[in-house]
Amino acid sequence: MRSSRMPSRSQTVSLLSPYSACAEANGTGSCATTAGKTLRCRSSAPGNPSEFSDNSQYDMMTHYAQALFGFVAQSTACNAIHSVEQRLARWLLMAQDRMGSDDFPLTQEFVAMMLGASRPTVTVVAGTLQKARLIKYRHGRVTIVDRESLEAASCECYRATTDLLNRVTDGPSSH
C-alpha cells in the first residue's frame, strides 16, 4: 500500500541534496532549502529494475537511496549525542559544500529548525563560532572564515556523511 506522503509516478521529484527531496504535483509547487540550482527528474520511471531500458537510472536511484538512508541514520545519531555547537559546525560545512561558496544566506530560524534547537540557542552558538573567528554571521548571511578550524569544531559525523556521499556518487575522497 502506498503512503499518502509518497509522490505518485506522474509527479516530479526534485533531489536537492542528501537531506532534501520535494515533490511537485501537477504544478502545485515545490520546495528548496536555499536559493540555487537543483537536480530534477521525472518520477514516472518503471517501478522495478527489469522495466528499465538499462540499469543506469536504477543504479543512480539506488545509490541515492543508500546515501539518503545513511545520511538520515548518521544525522539521527549525531542529534542524539553531539552538542549544538558541533552540529552547527557540521551543518555549516555541509551547506558550504552544497552551495559551493564560503558566503551564503542562512537565517537563525532555519538553522534552529534544522538542528532541532531553539533560536536563542543558535544565536549563542553562532556567536561562539564567530568569536572564535570561524564564521562571520550578520543579517541572515554566514561566511565561513576558517574552514579547517570549523572542521575541527565539528563532530566526526561531518566526515562520515561526506565520505558516504562521495562513495555512492563516485565523488572526491577528500576536500
CNS distance restraints for C-alpha pairs under 8 A (distance, minus, plus):
assign (resid   2 and name CA) (resid   6 and name CA) 7.05 0.50 0.50
assign (resid   7 and name CA) (resid  11 and name CA) 5.98 0.50 0.50
assign (resid   7 and name CA) (resid  12 and name CA) 7.89 0.50 0.50
assign (resid   7 and name CA) (resid  13 and name CA) 7.56 0.50 0.50
assign (resid   7 and name CA) (resid  23 and name CA) 6.36 0.50 0.50
assign (resid   7 and name CA) (resid  25 and name CA) 7.61 0.50 0.50
assign (resid   8 and name CA) (resid  43 and name CA) 7.58 0.50 0.50
assign (resid   8 and name CA) (resid  44 and name CA) 7.99 0.50 0.50
assign (resid   9 and name CA) (resid  42 and name CA) 7.95 0.50 0.50
assign (resid   9 and name CA) (resid  43 and name CA) 5.02 0.50 0.50
assign (resid   9 and name CA) (resid  44 and name CA) 4.29 0.50 0.50
assign (resid   9 and name CA) (resid  45 and name CA) 7.08 0.50 0.50
assign (resid  10 and name CA) (resid  25 and name CA) 7.94 0.50 0.50
assign (resid  10 and name CA) (resid  42 and name CA) 7.49 0.50 0.50
assign (resid  10 and name CA) (resid  43 and name CA) 6.29 0.50 0.50
assign (resid  10 and name CA) (resid  44 and name CA) 5.21 0.50 0.50
assign (resid  11 and name CA) (resid  23 and name CA) 6.77 0.50 0.50
assign (resid  11 and name CA) (resid  24 and name CA) 5.99 0.50 0.50
assign (resid  11 and name CA) (resid  25 and name CA) 5.12 0.50 0.50
assign (resid  11 and name CA) (resid  26 and name CA) 6.80 0.50 0.50
assign (resid  11 and name CA) (resid  42 and name CA) 6.86 0.50 0.50
assign (resid  11 and name CA) (resid  43 and name CA) 6.00 0.50 0.50
assign (resid  11 and name CA) (resid  44 and name CA) 7.17 0.50 0.50
assign (resid  12 and name CA) (resid  23 and name CA) 5.79 0.50 0.50
assign (resid  12 and name CA) (resid  24 and name CA) 5.32 0.50 0.50
assign (resid  12 and name CA) (resid  25 and name CA) 6.81 0.50 0.50
assign (resid  12 and name CA) (resid  40 and name CA) 7.19 0.50 0.50
assign (resid  12 and name CA) (resid  41 and name CA) 6.33 0.50 0.50
assign (resid  12 and name CA) (resid  42 and name CA) 4.88 0.50 0.50
assign (resid  12 and name CA) (resid  43 and name CA) 5.54 0.50 0.50
assign (resid  13 and name CA) (resid  21 and name CA) 6.87 0.50 0.50
assign (resid  13 and name CA) (resid  22 and name CA) 5.91 0.50 0.50
assign (resid  13 and name CA) (resid  23 and name CA) 4.66 0.50 0.50
assign (resid  13 and name CA) (resid  24 and name CA) 6.53 0.50 0.50
assign (resid  13 and name CA) (resid  40 and name CA) 6.17 0.50 0.50
assign (resid  13 and name CA) (resid  41 and name CA) 6.08 0.50 0.50
assign (resid  13 and name CA) (resid  42 and name CA) 6.40 0.50 0.50
assign (resid  13 and name CA) (resid  43 and name CA) 6.06 0.50 0.50
assign (resid  14 and name CA) (resid  21 and name CA) 5.63 0.50 0.50
assign (resid  14 and name CA) (resid  22 and name CA) 5.38 0.50 0.50
assign (resid  14 and name CA) (resid  23 and name CA) 6.25 0.50 0.50
assign (resid  14 and name CA) (resid  24 and name CA) 7.98 0.50 0.50
assign (resid  14 and name CA) (resid  30 and name CA) 7.95 0.50 0.50
assign (resid  14 and name CA) (resid  38 and name CA) 6.88 0.50 0.50
assign (resid  14 and name CA) (resid  39 and name CA) 5.97 0.50 0.50
assign (resid  14 and name CA) (resid  40 and name CA) 4.44 0.50 0.50
assign (resid  14 and name CA) (resid  41 and name CA) 6.57 0.50 0.50
assign (resid  15 and name CA) (resid  20 and name CA) 6.53 0.50 0.50
assign (resid  15 and name CA) (resid  21 and name CA) 4.91 0.50 0.50
assign (resid  15 and name CA) (resid  22 and name CA) 7.05 0.50 0.50
assign (resid  15 and name CA) (resid  38 and name CA) 6.78 0.50 0.50
assign (resid  15 and name CA) (resid  39 and name CA) 5.56 0.50 0.50
assign (resid  15 and name CA) (resid  40 and name CA) 6.10 0.50 0.50
assign (resid  15 and name CA) (resid  41 and name CA) 7.99 0.50 0.50
assign (resid  16 and name CA) (resid  20 and name CA) 5.29 0.50 0.50
assign (resid  16 and name CA) (resid  21 and name CA) 5.85 0.50 0.50
assign (resid  16 and name CA) (resid  22 and name CA) 7.88 0.50 0.50
assign (resid  16 and name CA) (resid  32 and name CA) 7.15 0.50 0.50
assign (resid  16 and name CA) (resid  38 and name CA) 5.36 0.50 0.50
assign (resid  16 and name CA) (resid  39 and name CA) 6.30 0.50 0.50
assign (resid  17 and name CA) (resid  21 and name CA) 7.33 0.50 0.50
assign (resid  17 and name CA) (resid  98 and name CA) 7.52 0.50 0.50
assign (resid  18 and name CA) (resid  64 and name CA) 7.70 0.50 0.50
assign (resid  18 and name CA) (resid  67 and name CA) 6.64 0.50 0.50
assign (resid  18 and name CA) (resid  68 and name CA) 5.19 0.50 0.50
assign (resid  18 and name CA) (resid  71 and name CA) 6.70 0.50 0.50
assign (resid  18 and name CA) (resid 165 and name CA) 7.72 0.50 0.50
assign (resid  19 and name CA) (resid  68 and name CA) 6.77 0.50 0.50
assign (resid  19 and name CA) (resid  71 and name CA) 7.34 0.50 0.50
assign (resid  19 and name CA) (resid  72 and name CA) 7.48 0.50 0.50
assign (resid  20 and name CA) (resid  32 and name CA) 7.77 0.50 0.50
assign (resid  20 and name CA) (resid  33 and name CA) 7.68 0.50 0.50
assign (resid  22 and name CA) (resid  30 and name CA) 5.94 0.50 0.50
assign (resid  22 and name CA) (resid  31 and name CA) 5.75 0.50 0.50
assign (resid  22 and name CA) (resid  32 and name CA) 7.47 0.50 0.50
assign (resid  23 and name CA) (resid  29 and name CA) 7.68 0.50 0.50
assign (resid  23 and name CA) (resid  30 and name CA) 5.68 0.50 0.50
assign (resid  23 and name CA) (resid  31 and name CA) 7.63 0.50 0.50
assign (resid  24 and name CA) (resid  28 and name CA) 6.09 0.50 0.50
assign (resid  24 and name CA) (resid  29 and name CA) 5.14 0.50 0.50
assign (resid  24 and name CA) (resid  30 and name CA) 4.87 0.50 0.50
assign (resid  25 and name CA) (resid  29 and name CA) 6.89 0.50 0.50
assign (resid  34 and name CA) (resid 105 and name CA) 7.53 0.50 0.50
assign (resid  36 and name CA) (resid  99 and name CA) 7.63 0.50 0.50
assign (resid  45 and name CA) (resid  52 and name CA) 7.64 0.50 0.50
assign (resid  46 and name CA) (resid  51 and name CA) 5.50 0.50 0.50
assign (resid  46 and name CA) (resid  52 and name CA) 6.21 0.50 0.50
assign (resid  47 and name CA) (resid  51 and name CA) 7.12 0.50 0.50
assign (resid  48 and name CA) (resid  52 and name CA) 7.39 0.50 0.50
assign (resid  49 and name CA) (resid  55 and name CA) 6.82 0.50 0.50
assign (resid  49 and name CA) (resid  58 and name CA) 6.13 0.50 0.50
assign (resid  52 and name CA) (resid  57 and name CA) 7.47 0.50 0.50
assign (resid  52 and name CA) (resid  58 and name CA) 7.22 0.50 0.50
assign (resid  54 and name CA) (resid  58 and name CA) 7.97 0.50 0.50
assign (resid  55 and name CA) (resid  59 and name CA) 5.84 0.50 0.50
assign (resid  56 and name CA) (resid  60 and name CA) 6.02 0.50 0.50
assign (resid  57 and name CA) (resid  61 and name CA) 6.23 0.50 0.50
assign (resid  58 and name CA) (resid  62 and name CA) 6.00 0.50 0.50
assign (resid  59 and name CA) (resid  63 and name CA) 6.03 0.50 0.50
assign (resid  60 and name CA) (resid  64 and name CA) 6.15 0.50 0.50
assign (resid  61 and name CA) (resid  65 and name CA) 6.05 0.50 0.50
assign (resid  62 and name CA) (resid  66 and name CA) 6.17 0.50 0.50
assign (resid  63 and name CA) (resid  67 and name CA) 6.19 0.50 0.50
assign (resid  63 and name CA) (resid 168 and name CA) 5.39 0.50 0.50
assign (resid  63 and name CA) (resid 169 and name CA) 7.09 0.50 0.50
assign (resid  64 and name CA) (resid  68 and name CA) 6.03 0.50 0.50
assign (resid  64 and name CA) (resid 168 and name CA) 7.18 0.50 0.50
assign (resid  64 and name CA) (resid 169 and name CA) 7.83 0.50 0.50
assign (resid  65 and name CA) (resid  69 and name CA) 6.04 0.50 0.50
assign (resid  66 and name CA) (resid  70 and name CA) 6.07 0.50 0.50
assign (resid  66 and name CA) (resid 168 and name CA) 7.52 0.50 0.50
assign (resid  67 and name CA) (resid  71 and name CA) 5.91 0.50 0.50
assign (resid  67 and name CA) (resid 164 and name CA) 6.41 0.50 0.50
assign (resid  67 and name CA) (resid 165 and name CA) 5.62 0.50 0.50
assign (resid  67 and name CA) (resid 168 and name CA) 6.48 0.50 0.50
assign (resid  68 and name CA) (resid  72 and name CA) 6.10 0.50 0.50
assign (resid  69 and name CA) (resid  73 and name CA) 6.13 0.50 0.50
assign (resid  70 and name CA) (resid  74 and name CA) 6.06 0.50 0.50
assign (resid  70 and name CA) (resid 161 and name CA) 7.45 0.50 0.50
assign (resid  70 and name CA) (resid 164 and name CA) 7.32 0.50 0.50
assign (resid  71 and name CA) (resid  75 and name CA) 5.95 0.50 0.50
assign (resid  71 and name CA) (resid 161 and name CA) 5.79 0.50 0.50
assign (resid  71 and name CA) (resid 164 and name CA) 7.80 0.50 0.50
assign (resid  72 and name CA) (resid  76 and name CA) 6.02 0.50 0.50
assign (resid  73 and name CA) (resid  77 and name CA) 6.38 0.50 0.50
assign (resid  74 and name CA) (resid  78 and name CA) 6.05 0.50 0.50
assign (resid  74 and name CA) (resid 157 and name CA) 6.66 0.50 0.50
assign (resid  74 and name CA) (resid 160 and name CA) 7.87 0.50 0.50
assign (resid  74 and name CA) (resid 161 and name CA) 6.97 0.50 0.50
assign (resid  75 and name CA) (resid  79 and name CA) 6.03 0.50 0.50
assign (resid  75 and name CA) (resid 157 and name CA) 7.46 0.50 0.50
assign (resid  76 and name CA) (resid  80 and name CA) 6.40 0.50 0.50
assign (resid  77 and name CA) (resid  81 and name CA) 6.36 0.50 0.50
assign (resid  78 and name CA) (resid  82 and name CA) 5.47 0.50 0.50
assign (resid  78 and name CA) (resid  87 and name CA) 7.27 0.50 0.50
assign (resid  78 and name CA) (resid 157 and name CA) 6.57 0.50 0.50
assign (resid  79 and name CA) (resid  83 and name CA) 7.88 0.50 0.50
assign (resid  79 and name CA) (resid  87 and name CA) 7.25 0.50 0.50
assign (resid  79 and name CA) (resid 115 and name CA) 7.42 0.50 0.50
assign (resid  79 and name CA) (resid 116 and name CA) 7.99 0.50 0.50
assign (resid  82 and name CA) (resid  86 and name CA) 6.26 0.50 0.50
assign (resid  82 and name CA) (resid  87 and name CA) 6.60 0.50 0.50
assign (resid  82 and name CA) (resid 155 and name CA) 7.10 0.50 0.50
assign (resid  83 and name CA) (resid  87 and name CA) 6.26 0.50 0.50
assign (resid  84 and name CA) (resid  88 and name CA) 5.91 0.50 0.50
assign (resid  84 and name CA) (resid 115 and name CA) 7.34 0.50 0.50
assign (resid  84 and name CA) (resid 117 and name CA) 7.45 0.50 0.50
assign (resid  84 and name CA) (resid 122 and name CA) 7.80 0.50 0.50
assign (resid  84 and name CA) (resid 125 and name CA) 7.21 0.50 0.50
assign (resid  85 and name CA) (resid  89 and name CA) 6.18 0.50 0.50
assign (resid  85 and name CA) (resid 125 and name CA) 5.68 0.50 0.50
assign (resid  85 and name CA) (resid 126 and name CA) 7.82 0.50 0.50
assign (resid  85 and name CA) (resid 129 and name CA) 7.94 0.50 0.50
assign (resid  85 and name CA) (resid 153 and name CA) 7.60 0.50 0.50
assign (resid  85 and name CA) (resid 154 and name CA) 7.50 0.50 0.50
assign (resid  86 and name CA) (resid  90 and name CA) 6.20 0.50 0.50
assign (resid  86 and name CA) (resid 153 and name CA) 5.91 0.50 0.50
assign (resid  86 and name CA) (resid 154 and name CA) 4.34 0.50 0.50
assign (resid  86 and name CA) (resid 155 and name CA) 5.32 0.50 0.50
assign (resid  87 and name CA) (resid  91 and name CA) 6.03 0.50 0.50
assign (resid  87 and name CA) (resid 115 and name CA) 7.00 0.50 0.50
assign (resid  87 and name CA) (resid 154 and name CA) 6.51 0.50 0.50
assign (resid  87 and name CA) (resid 155 and name CA) 6.97 0.50 0.50
assign (resid  88 and name CA) (resid  92 and name CA) 6.04 0.50 0.50
assign (resid  88 and name CA) (resid 111 and name CA) 7.85 0.50 0.50
assign (resid  88 and name CA) (resid 115 and name CA) 7.19 0.50 0.50
assign (resid  88 and name CA) (resid 125 and name CA) 7.84 0.50 0.50
assign (resid  88 and name CA) (resid 126 and name CA) 7.84 0.50 0.50
assign (resid  88 and name CA) (resid 154 and name CA) 7.58 0.50 0.50
assign (resid  89 and name CA) (resid  93 and name CA) 6.24 0.50 0.50
assign (resid  89 and name CA) (resid 150 and name CA) 5.92 0.50 0.50
assign (resid  89 and name CA) (resid 151 and name CA) 7.03 0.50 0.50
assign (resid  89 and name CA) (resid 153 and name CA) 6.31 0.50 0.50
assign (resid  89 and name CA) (resid 154 and name CA) 4.86 0.50 0.50
assign (resid  89 and name CA) (resid 155 and name CA) 7.95 0.50 0.50
assign (resid  90 and name CA) (resid  94 and name CA) 6.26 0.50 0.50
assign (resid  90 and name CA) (resid 151 and name CA) 7.31 0.50 0.50
assign (resid  90 and name CA) (resid 154 and name CA) 5.07 0.50 0.50
assign (resid  90 and name CA) (resid 155 and name CA) 6.73 0.50 0.50
assign (resid  90 and name CA) (resid 157 and name CA) 7.33 0.50 0.50
assign (resid  90 and name CA) (resid 158 and name CA) 5.25 0.50 0.50
assign (resid  91 and name CA) (resid  95 and name CA) 6.08 0.50 0.50
assign (resid  91 and name CA) (resid 158 and name CA) 7.91 0.50 0.50
assign (resid  92 and name CA) (resid  96 and name CA) 6.08 0.50 0.50
assign (resid  92 and name CA) (resid 144 and name CA) 7.96 0.50 0.50
assign (resid  93 and name CA) (resid  97 and name CA) 6.19 0.50 0.50
assign (resid  93 and name CA) (resid 147 and name CA) 7.63 0.50 0.50
assign (resid  93 and name CA) (resid 150 and name CA) 7.55 0.50 0.50
assign (resid  93 and name CA) (resid 151 and name CA) 7.32 0.50 0.50
assign (resid  93 and name CA) (resid 158 and name CA) 7.60 0.50 0.50
assign (resid  94 and name CA) (resid  98 and name CA) 6.31 0.50 0.50
assign (resid  94 and name CA) (resid 158 and name CA) 7.38 0.50 0.50
assign (resid  94 and name CA) (resid 162 and name CA) 7.98 0.50 0.50
assign (resid  95 and name CA) (resid  99 and name CA) 5.90 0.50 0.50
assign (resid  96 and name CA) (resid 100 and name CA) 5.77 0.50 0.50
assign (resid  96 and name CA) (resid 101 and name CA) 5.79 0.50 0.50
assign (resid  96 and name CA) (resid 102 and name CA) 6.04 0.50 0.50
assign (resid  96 and name CA) (resid 103 and name CA) 7.78 0.50 0.50
assign (resid  96 and name CA) (resid 104 and name CA) 7.73 0.50 0.50
assign (resid  96 and name CA) (resid 144 and name CA) 7.80 0.50 0.50
assign (resid  97 and name CA) (resid 101 and name CA) 7.51 0.50 0.50
assign (resid  99 and name CA) (resid 104 and name CA) 7.25 0.50 0.50
assign (resid 102 and name CA) (resid 143 and name CA) 5.37 0.50 0.50
assign (resid 102 and name CA) (resid 144 and name CA) 5.05 0.50 0.50
assign (resid 102 and name CA) (resid 145 and name CA) 7.48 0.50 0.50
assign (resid 103 and name CA) (resid 141 and name CA) 7.01 0.50 0.50
assign (resid 103 and name CA) (resid 142 and name CA) 5.69 0.50 0.50
assign (resid 103 and name CA) (resid 143 and name CA) 4.21 0.50 0.50
assign (resid 103 and name CA) (resid 144 and name CA) 6.48 0.50 0.50
assign (resid 104 and name CA) (resid 141 and name CA) 5.68 0.50 0.50
assign (resid 104 and name CA) (resid 142 and name CA) 5.71 0.50 0.50
assign (resid 104 and name CA) (resid 143 and name CA) 6.62 0.50 0.50
assign (resid 105 and name CA) (resid 140 and name CA) 5.70 0.50 0.50
assign (resid 105 and name CA) (resid 141 and name CA) 4.28 0.50 0.50
assign (resid 105 and name CA) (resid 142 and name CA) 6.29 0.50 0.50
assign (resid 106 and name CA) (resid 110 and name CA) 7.01 0.50 0.50
assign (resid 106 and name CA) (resid 111 and name CA) 7.30 0.50 0.50
assign (resid 106 and name CA) (resid 140 and name CA) 4.99 0.50 0.50
assign (resid 106 and name CA) (resid 141 and name CA) 5.16 0.50 0.50
assign (resid 106 and name CA) (resid 142 and name CA) 6.26 0.50 0.50
assign (resid 107 and name CA) (resid 111 and name CA) 6.38 0.50 0.50
assign (resid 107 and name CA) (resid 139 and name CA) 7.83 0.50 0.50
assign (resid 107 and name CA) (resid 140 and name CA) 4.57 0.50 0.50
assign (resid 107 and name CA) (resid 141 and name CA) 7.05 0.50 0.50
assign (resid 108 and name CA) (resid 112 and name CA) 5.96 0.50 0.50
assign (resid 108 and name CA) (resid 119 and name CA) 6.09 0.50 0.50
assign (resid 108 and name CA) (resid 122 and name CA) 6.36 0.50 0.50
assign (resid 108 and name CA) (resid 123 and name CA) 6.85 0.50 0.50
assign (resid 108 and name CA) (resid 140 and name CA) 7.20 0.50 0.50
assign (resid 109 and name CA) (resid 113 and name CA) 6.33 0.50 0.50
assign (resid 109 and name CA) (resid 119 and name CA) 5.80 0.50 0.50
assign (resid 110 and name CA) (resid 114 and name CA) 6.23 0.50 0.50
assign (resid 111 and name CA) (resid 115 and name CA) 6.02 0.50 0.50
assign (resid 111 and name CA) (resid 119 and name CA) 7.97 0.50 0.50
assign (resid 111 and name CA) (resid 122 and name CA) 7.19 0.50 0.50
assign (resid 112 and name CA) (resid 116 and name CA) 5.75 0.50 0.50
assign (resid 112 and name CA) (resid 117 and name CA) 4.84 0.50 0.50
assign (resid 112 and name CA) (resid 118 and name CA) 5.51 0.50 0.50
assign (resid 112 and name CA) (resid 119 and name CA) 5.30 0.50 0.50
assign (resid 112 and name CA) (resid 121 and name CA) 7.96 0.50 0.50
assign (resid 112 and name CA) (resid 122 and name CA) 6.05 0.50 0.50
assign (resid 113 and name CA) (resid 117 and name CA) 6.60 0.50 0.50
assign (resid 113 and name CA) (resid 118 and name CA) 7.79 0.50 0.50
assign (resid 117 and name CA) (resid 121 and name CA) 6.47 0.50 0.50
assign (resid 117 and name CA) (resid 122 and name CA) 6.86 0.50 0.50
assign (resid 118 and name CA) (resid 122 and name CA) 6.45 0.50 0.50
assign (resid 119 and name CA) (resid 123 and name CA) 6.22 0.50 0.50
assign (resid 120 and name CA) (resid 124 and name CA) 6.35 0.50 0.50
assign (resid 121 and name CA) (resid 125 and name CA) 6.17 0.50 0.50
assign (resid 122 and name CA) (resid 126 and name CA) 5.82 0.50 0.50
assign (resid 123 and name CA) (resid 127 and name CA) 6.04 0.50 0.50
assign (resid 124 and name CA) (resid 128 and name CA) 6.28 0.50 0.50
assign (resid 125 and name CA) (resid 129 and name CA) 6.39 0.50 0.50
assign (resid 126 and name CA) (resid 130 and name CA) 6.09 0.50 0.50
assign (resid 126 and name CA) (resid 137 and name CA) 7.37 0.50 0.50
assign (resid 127 and name CA) (resid 131 and name CA) 6.03 0.50 0.50
assign (resid 127 and name CA) (resid 137 and name CA) 7.95 0.50 0.50
assign (resid 128 and name CA) (resid 132 and name CA) 6.27 0.50 0.50
assign (resid 129 and name CA) (resid 133 and name CA) 6.44 0.50 0.50
assign (resid 129 and name CA) (resid 134 and name CA) 5.49 0.50 0.50
assign (resid 129 and name CA) (resid 135 and name CA) 6.03 0.50 0.50
assign (resid 130 and name CA) (resid 134 and name CA) 5.72 0.50 0.50
assign (resid 130 and name CA) (resid 135 and name CA) 4.90 0.50 0.50
assign (resid 130 and name CA) (resid 136 and name CA) 5.52 0.50 0.50
assign (resid 130 and name CA) (resid 137 and name CA) 6.85 0.50 0.50
assign (resid 133 and name CA) (resid 145 and name CA) 6.71 0.50 0.50
assign (resid 133 and name CA) (resid 146 and name CA) 7.05 0.50 0.50
assign (resid 134 and name CA) (resid 144 and name CA) 6.39 0.50 0.50
assign (resid 134 and name CA) (resid 145 and name CA) 5.18 0.50 0.50
assign (resid 134 and name CA) (resid 146 and name CA) 4.75 0.50 0.50
assign (resid 134 and name CA) (resid 147 and name CA) 7.00 0.50 0.50
assign (resid 134 and name CA) (resid 149 and name CA) 6.49 0.50 0.50
assign (resid 134 and name CA) (resid 150 and name CA) 5.85 0.50 0.50
assign (resid 135 and name CA) (resid 142 and name CA) 6.76 0.50 0.50
assign (resid 135 and name CA) (resid 143 and name CA) 5.49 0.50 0.50
assign (resid 135 and name CA) (resid 144 and name CA) 4.61 0.50 0.50
assign (resid 135 and name CA) (resid 145 and name CA) 4.90 0.50 0.50
assign (resid 135 and name CA) (resid 146 and name CA) 6.82 0.50 0.50
assign (resid 136 and name CA) (resid 142 and name CA) 5.61 0.50 0.50
assign (resid 136 and name CA) (resid 143 and name CA) 5.02 0.50 0.50
assign (resid 136 and name CA) (resid 144 and name CA) 6.63 0.50 0.50
assign (resid 136 and name CA) (resid 145 and name CA) 6.75 0.50 0.50
assign (resid 137 and name CA) (resid 141 and name CA) 5.84 0.50 0.50
assign (resid 137 and name CA) (resid 142 and name CA) 4.52 0.50 0.50
assign (resid 137 and name CA) (resid 143 and name CA) 6.49 0.50 0.50
assign (resid 138 and name CA) (resid 142 and name CA) 6.58 0.50 0.50
assign (resid 146 and name CA) (resid 150 and name CA) 6.18 0.50 0.50
assign (resid 147 and name CA) (resid 151 and name CA) 6.10 0.50 0.50
assign (resid 148 and name CA) (resid 152 and name CA) 6.43 0.50 0.50
assign (resid 149 and name CA) (resid 153 and name CA) 6.21 0.50 0.50
assign (resid 150 and name CA) (resid 154 and name CA) 6.19 0.50 0.50
assign (resid 151 and name CA) (resid 155 and name CA) 7.79 0.50 0.50
assign (resid 151 and name CA) (resid 158 and name CA) 7.88 0.50 0.50
assign (resid 154 and name CA) (resid 158 and name CA) 6.84 0.50 0.50
assign (resid 156 and name CA) (resid 160 and name CA) 6.34 0.50 0.50
assign (resid 157 and name CA) (resid 161 and name CA) 5.98 0.50 0.50
assign (resid 158 and name CA) (resid 162 and name CA) 6.06 0.50 0.50
assign (resid 159 and name CA) (resid 163 and name CA) 5.89 0.50 0.50
assign (resid 160 and name CA) (resid 164 and name CA) 6.16 0.50 0.50
assign (resid 161 and name CA) (resid 165 and name CA) 6.17 0.50 0.50
assign (resid 162 and name CA) (resid 166 and name CA) 6.13 0.50 0.50
assign (resid 163 and name CA) (resid 167 and name CA) 6.08 0.50 0.50
assign (resid 163 and name CA) (resid 173 and name CA) 6.62 0.50 0.50
assign (resid 163 and name CA) (resid 174 and name CA) 7.83 0.50 0.50
assign (resid 164 and name CA) (resid 168 and name CA) 6.43 0.50 0.50
assign (resid 165 and name CA) (resid 169 and name CA) 6.08 0.50 0.50
assign (resid 165 and name CA) (resid 171 and name CA) 7.56 0.50 0.50
assign (resid 166 and name CA) (resid 170 and name CA) 5.44 0.50 0.50
assign (resid 166 and name CA) (resid 171 and name CA) 4.30 0.50 0.50
assign (resid 166 and name CA) (resid 172 and name CA) 6.02 0.50 0.50
assign (resid 166 and name CA) (resid 173 and name CA) 6.29 0.50 0.50
assign (resid 167 and name CA) (resid 171 and name CA) 6.56 0.50 0.50
assign (resid 167 and name CA) (resid 173 and name CA) 7.66 0.50 0.50
